[in-house]
Amino acid sequence: MNLTSGGPPVDETPAQVRLTDAGKRHPMTELVSGIAANEHAWARLPQLPGLNTIGSVKDNAQTLLVAQDGRPVLVVGEVGRGRTLALTTDASWYWSFVAAGQELGPRAYETFWHGAIRWLVRDPALTPMRVTSERTTFDPNGEPPALDVQVRGSDYGAAAGAQLKVQLSSADDATQRPASQAVAGADGTARLVLPPLPPGAYKAIVAAKRPDGSPVGEAEEAFVVQPAGAELLQAAPRPEVLRAIADVTRGKLLDESERLDTLPFRDPERVEVGQRKSRPLWDRWGVLAALCCIVGVEWTLRRRWGYA
């Protein structure tokens, strides 16, 4: 974004902000879920008293919020691995204090700045490209590991047709080796099935490129390949363990030739309540007499000590 070289630095024309097409997709400007509900939430916010006067927005930047007359309000951009944000007003507090006075509440202000900080520090939950393992643990004798990938561009629009490649490394060998590749669908999603892997901890790095070869981004995910458990890995009877359990619990270890229907099962002990009788506490004269004595003593002491 370029600053103007002449003219007043501030345009005091009130500005009612609205979302641009890029702002409708960007997580920073998501006050509530749903595109229509989010647009309505921004439209309800109080007008800003004015905006800084600026020049043209750079081509590699994105305008997320504009005024009703098209003046930029919120512009973001990326430079290398860094991110920039420009808000052309110092009155965003209107979305808190003034909105609270109009019974809208300060939630929009808090949500906006919380999302802005998360985006600037590259919160993994807000990255355009996400890789999710189907499970955190895979059985080496079961289905091969699979990764679900969602690819979006810097404007958070679906990167249809993006070419995906997986580099795989393990805790024992940090060398990255090609493992799988796929092409993102129209919605920017793809499923990557990895080859069968031996037990161990793995890290998958998925890189995405556009059809013209320009990079989109990359993301990583970790998972573990290990048997579900020693009992499932060696599914076999262990008489010595069963015999030890029977000795400790005073049970009996059955032989394969013994049948369950020949065992002397005992019926569980049952306690039945045939009738119930309720008697109020006040029906006993002794309780009532004791209560009267306590009240009388308390009144007498209060009179003697001058409290009554």
N, C-alpha and C positions, 0 to 999 in steps of 0.2 A: 504494500500500500504506500502510495506517495503522498506526502503532505503538500498542500497548496503553497505557492510562493507569494501570493498576495491575497487581499481580502481579509475579512474578519476571521479570527481563528475559531470562533464558535458561531454556529447558526442557531439562534434562539427560537426557531420555529418548532412548536411542539411536535413530537414524533411518536406516532403509534406504530410499534414494531409489528412485523409479520415475518413469517418463515419464507425462505426461498425454497426452491426445489431441493437444493443440497441440504438446507437446514431441516427439511422434513425427514431426511434419512440419517442425519448425524446424531450420535448419542448425546452430544453435549447439550443440544436444544430439545431434548425429550423431557418435558415436564411431567407428562402422564403418558400412559400406554395408549396406542392407537393414533393414527395420523389425524383423523378428524377431531378427536378429543384434544390432541396436543395443539392443533391450530386454534381451537376454541379457547384453550387455556392461555395462549399467548395474546389472543385478541382481547381478552378480558383485562389484561394488565393495564395499569395506569400509563398515561402518556408520559414520555420523557420530556423535560423542559427544554431540551436543545441537544445538538450534536456537534462534535468537532468537525470543522471543515477540512475535508481531505480531497486528494486528487483521485486519480484512477487506481483501481485495484490491479495488482500484478496478475499475470496470466496463470501462474502456478498457485495462486491463493484461491480460497473458497469463501464466498460471502454467504453466511448462514442466516443473518437477520438484516432486514432493511426497514426503513421508514415507509410510510404510506406514499411518499413522493419518490421513493427509490434510493434515498441516501443510505449508504452502508452503515450498519450499526455494529455488526459482529463479523469479523473476518479472521480466518485461520489459515495457516499454511505450514508446510514442512520443508525444512532445509537439512538435507542429509539425515541424520538420526535425531535432529532437534525439531521442536515444534514451536510455533509462534501463535499468539492470539492478540488481536487488537479490538478493543471495545471503544467505540467513538463517543462515549459519554462517561461522566463521573457521577451520574445520578441513577445508577442501577439500584441504589437503595430505595428508590421510589417503589420498586417491586416488592419491597418488604414493608416499610413504614406506611407509605401511602396506601398500598394494597391492604394492609391490616386495617387502616381506617375505613376502607371501603368494604370491609367484611370479607375480603378475599383471602386474607391471611398471608404470612410471610413465606409459605412453603415454596412458592415459585422461585423466589430469590435464593433460598438455601439450596434447592435442587439444582438450579443453574450453576452456581459457583462450585458446588460439590462435583458436578459432572465436568466442569471446566478444568478443575484441578486434576481430576482423575485422567482426563484426556491428555493434559500437558505432561504428566509424569508417565504416560504410557501404561496405564493400568491394563493388565492382560485381559481383563473382562471386556475392555472397549477396543481391543485391537481389531482392525478390519478382517484379518485372517485368523481363523481359529481351527485348531486340530483337537479332536476329542477321541480318546481311545474307547472302543466299544466296551471294554471292561478294564479294570486296573490290573487284573491277574488273569493269565491265560494258561490253560492246561497244555503241556507239550504233546499229549496224546489226543487232544480234542481239535476243535476247529482252529485254523491259523489266526493269528492276531489281525484285527481290522481297525482302520482309522477312518473317522468321519471328518471331512474337511469342508469348511465354509470359507469361500474366497470373495472378498469385496475389495473394491478399489479404494483410493484415498477419499473419495466422496461417499463411501459406504454404499455404493450401488453394486449390484451383483456383477462379478467379473466372469461373465459367460465365456466358455471356451478356453479358460485359462489352463495352461499345461502344468501339471503337478508332478514333481519328482521327489522321492523319499530317499534320504540318506540315513542309514541306520548304524548306530554304534552301541556297544555294550559296556558294562562296568569293568569287564575284564580286558576289553580291547577298545580303545578310544578312536580307532581308525574308522572313518565314515565310509560306508560302502553303499552303492545303489541297491535299493530293495524293491521298489515298485514305482509305477507311474500311472497317471490317469488324466482325463480331461474333464474339467468342471462343466456341469450342465448349464442349462439356461438360467437356473436360479443360483448359480455360483457354488453348488455343492457337489461333492464327489465322495466316493467310498474307495479307500485304498486297502486292498487285501495283501498282507505281507506273506512271505513264504514261511513254512514251518521253521521254528526256531528252537534251539536247545534251551534248557533252563538257564535263567539269568535275568539281570536287570538291563533294560534297553532304553535308549533315547532315539526317537525318530524326529528328524528335521525335514519338514515339508517346504519346498520352495516352489513358488508359483510365478509363471511368466505369461504374458499376454501372447496371443497368436503371432504378433509381430516381433516377439523376442524380448520386449522390454519387461523388466522385473515388476512384479506386483508386490511381493513381500514373502516372508517366510515365518513359520511358526513351528513350535516343537511340542512334543508330548512324551511322557515317560510311562513305561508299563513294565510288568514283570511276567516272566514265563516260569512257572513252577507247578509241580503237581499239587492237586487240591489238598492232599494230606498223605501221611505215611500209611494210614489204614486203607485208603483207596488205592494207593500205589501198590501195596502188598495185601490184597484182599484175601486173607486166609485165616482160618480159625487159630486161636492161640490158647490152647487148654490151660497152660500154666497161669495165664492172666485170669481166666475164668475161675480156676481153682483158688487163686489167692483172694479174689473178690468174694467167693462163696465162704471161705474160712473167716474173713473179716466180718461179713454180714450174717454169719451163722446160717448160711443157706446150704444148698445142695447142688453139686455139679452133676448134671444128667448125662448119661451115656447116650450115644446115638440110638441104641436099641430101645430105650425107654420112651414110652408114649406119655404125652401130656394128660390124656384123659384118665390115666391110672393114678395120677397124683392126688393125695388127699387135700383138696382145697378146703379152706375154712371160710365160712361166711364172715364178713366183716361185722364188727360189733356195732350195733345200732342203738341209739338212744331216742326214745319217743316221748314226746310231751303230750300227756293225755288231757290235762286241763290247766288253766291258769287263773289265778285269783289276784286281784288288785286291791290293795288296802291303802287308802290315803294316810299320810303321816299324821294329819290332824285328828284322826279318829282315836288316837291314844291320848288319854287325859294327862299322862305324865309329861309328854312333850309339850302340851299346851301350858301346864303348870310351870315347867322350867322356863319357857319363853316369857311368861308373865313375870317370874322372879328376876330374870335378866333385865327386862325393861324397867322393873321397879328399882332395882339396884342402880342402874344407870341414871335414872331420874333423881334418886336420892343423892348420889355423889355429885351430880351437876348442881343441885340446890346447895349442898354443903360448900362446894368450892366457888359458888357465886356465878356459875355459868347459866343458871336458869332463873 
